[in-house]
C-alpha cells in the first residue's frame, strides 16, 4: 500500500530540518543550499569544508531520485519546458547571490535562529513568489 502523499512532505520537512540542525550544531555552519552549492562548485571559499558542500549538493537530486524509486517509478512531470526551468533556476541562483542567501538559509536556518534579517528576507521571498503567481494567473500564463 502506497503511503499518503502528505507523508512524503512531512518526511522531507523532517529531513531538511534535521540536516540543517545537524550542520549548525555539528559544524557551526548554516545549511543554505545556495551557499553550499557555491562552495561545492568553487564559486566561494567560505563555508563548510568543500567535501561536505559537495556531498550535500549531490544529495539533493539523489534524494529526489530515491523518492521516485520509493514511489515505484512514478513518472515526474514538469509543467514547463526544460529551457524555462533552466532560465528560472539561473535567475533564482542570481537572486540568492544578490540577496546573500536563499529560502533554505534564511527561511529554515535564519528564522529558527530568530534572525531579523532572515525573517525580512523570507517575507520578501514569499511576497515575491505570491505576487508572481498572481500576476501570471491574471494574464493567463499559469
C-alpha positions, 0 to 999 in steps of 0.5 A: 500500500502506497503511503499518503502523499502528505507523508512524503512532505512531512518526511522531507520537512523532517529531513531538511530540518534535521540536516540543517540542525545537524550542520549548525550544531555539528559544524557551526555552519548554516545549511543554505543550499545556495551557499553550499552549492557555491562552495561545492562548485568553487564559486566561494571559499567560505563555508563548510569544508568543500567535501561536505558542500559537495556531498550535500549538493549531490544529495539533493537530486539523489534524494529526489531520485530515491523518492521516485524509486520509493514511489515505484517509478512514478513518472515526474512531470514538469509543467514547463519546458526544460529551457524555462526551468533552466532560465528560472533556476539561473535567475533564482541562483542570481537572486540568492547571490544578490540577496546573500542567501536563499529560502533554505538559509534564511527561511529554515536556518535564519528564522529558527535562529530568530534572525531579523534579517532572515525573517525580512528576507523570507517575507520578501521571498514569499511576497515575491513568489505570491505576487508572481503567481498572481500576476501570471494567473491574471494574464493567463500564463499559469 
